[in-house]
């Protein structure tokens, strides 16, 4: 299915020709930068943001950035050098690699629940919820607080996107009703203040249609993100069209 600029949610245009989050063989993906670019071209893309996962021990950022920059010479697509960085503490501290100078965009993720003594896995959170030691409201508030602090920190260094927003709630067995209008308003305000765009993730089916609508009403920038691990997934939209 070809890509086009398509209207969603009462006429607000979401550009489906730009994929804001793809992976390569440098980290979570399976294909080279060149193969991903070729697949994006075939899918009718005009722009791709590379967002491979990085962490404290990552040493390959210079080679990664150089590979993407070389690919620019062989295509008319706009290619951005980005990386996905995890929030690891309640104060929004991120698992930054040593060298940030190569990044043109940072995609902030909250895949585990940041706590004072370190991040808590989804399985651990589910166990505490089942035991009554955590409530859905506490989890939702913690996720939003960490997300806000994370994008505020990241925005000091580069333009920011929010990766697979609130998907942790689904992983721990909660639906989006755990997100009160007040929490969503706080998140939307932080996105506007920092200029952060919210990714609508094809792979993670996140955020929900309800959350997308509320963010749109709050004038938060929304971008299409395949979160593709394989080149053939780049720019292929099903969930986004339904949203």
C-alpha positions, 0 to 999 in steps of 0.5 A: 500500500503506497504512502501518502499524506493522509488526514486523521482525527477530524482533518489533522494531517499525519504525514505517512510518507515520513517514518519517524522511527526505524531500526537497523542491524546496529542494534535491535534491527536486522538489516543494514542502513542501505537496505532500510533506505532502499525499502523506504524508497520502495514504500514511497517514503520521503523521510526516515529517522533512524532510532537504534537503541543505545545505552551506557555501553554503546560505542558504535554511534560514530560509525552509525552516524557516518553510515547514515550520512554516506547513505544520504549521498545515494538517495533523495530521501531525507535521512535523520541520525537519531537514537532511542534512549531509555529513561532509567531514573525517576528524575528522568535520567537517561541511559546516555552513551558517552558521545551525543554529538552525532545525534540529530534527534533523540527518541525517549522511551520508558520501557521499565518503571523507573524507581529510586533503586533502578528501573523495574521490569514489566513483570515485577510491576505486574506482580506488585499490582497483583499483590496490591502493593501498587495501584494502577493510578500509582503506575500511571503517575510514575510513568507520566512523571518519568516520561515528562522528566525524560523528555525535558532532559533530552530536549537540552541536547537535541530535538525530541520524540516520545517513543511508543508512548505509554506502552508500558501500561499495556505491558503491565496489564493496564488499559488507557483508562489508568491515564486520567485527563489530568495526567494526559494534560500534564504530558501534553503540556510537557510535549508542547513546552519541549517541542517533543513530537509523540510517535504513533507506533505501528509495531507497538500499537501505541498510543491508543486512539483515545490518547491520540485524540486527546493529544491532538486536541492539545496541539501536540505534534504527532508523527508516524513511526513504524518502529520497524525491525525489518526493512520490509516493515518501514512505512507500512501502516495498518494501525495508524490508518485505523487510529 
